[in-house]
Amino acid sequence: MPVPTINNPTKTLPAQIASLLQTLRQLFRAELSAMVALSALAGYLFFGGLWSPHPLLVTAGVGLLAAGCSALNQWQEQDLDMCMERTQNRPLPTGQLAPHIALLLASLAISGGSLLLLALPGSLSLLLGLLAVIWYNAVYTPLKRHTAFAAIPGAICGALPPLIGWTAAGGDLLTHKALILAGTLFVWQIPHTWLLLCRYRDDLQRSGLPNIFKTIPTQRLLRINNCWLAGLFLCYLLFPLFGFIHSPLLMVSFVFGLFIIALSILKQPADVKRADSVSRTFHLTNISMALFLTVLILDRLVN
């Protein structure tokens, strides 16, 4: 078992601090948590909420909830993470953090995020935030051990953060704009997850989890995944078509960016034997979501 890096006396203080930050970055999956937080901010601004402390509370609160969910998930799946190459260097499998410390940090992050959302007017944003935590850690995470198609109900988790932002700004939950926004995030989750599985097929085999490739041949799954990607890009196009993006420059840039990303995906061979192809499609799919959220946020800033 490796020596925990945060208490390694052979390292200098700056090295120990850097090691601790890296450990927390892995535990909280900082990049993914930041994107989740941005989706909540986009939801707030998409409704037309004014700049005030509220969007900052929403962004920080959802970011902390996402970070806490990630840490709790790693505590729940320690046995699986040790089996997979993709996750075996996380803090718990390597011994950088003790399980009870990870659980404590997860509890603190979720509590902190909940308190920030509690400071917002009304209670719906907090309720949606707690629903996201429960759905991710109490429904989706256990469900992965029982079905190869857990990604589909699990995608609800990705649809909730923009709704948290939307309701925090004063928006009604069941409106067409809110549902289109949440639906876009929902649809993105499926190809994102399935492409990740394709990138790490051997990990899935080693983990002992239900294997989707035993149910659906890989090439067929990739073709189905392309249908989800087509649906995702149609969802994106609803925003300029319905006039949800007000800046002409941003609208043109958004459509052009989507065209380039879609063309890049279509030009790649859908062959799982070419890991670089699947990996590029995975990254391009994530870039498309980052572009989408950025445009929604910037559109509010310039109008």
Secondary structure, DSSP 8 states (H G I E B T S, - for coil): ----GGG-TTS-HHHHHHHHHHHHHHHHTHHHHHHHHHHHHHHHHHHT--SSHHHHHHHHHHHHHHHHHHHHHHHHTHHHHHH-TTTTTSHHHHTSS-HHHHHHHHHHHHHHHHHHHHTSSSSHHHHHHHHHHHIIIIIIHHHTTT-TTTHHHHTHHHHHHHHHHHHHTT--SSSHHHHHHHHHHHHHHHHHHHHHHHHTHHHHHHHTS--HHHHS-HHHHHHHHHHHHHHHHHHHHHHHHTT----HHHHHHHHHHHHHHHHHHHTS---TT-HHHHHHHHHHHHHHHHHHHHHHHHHHHT-
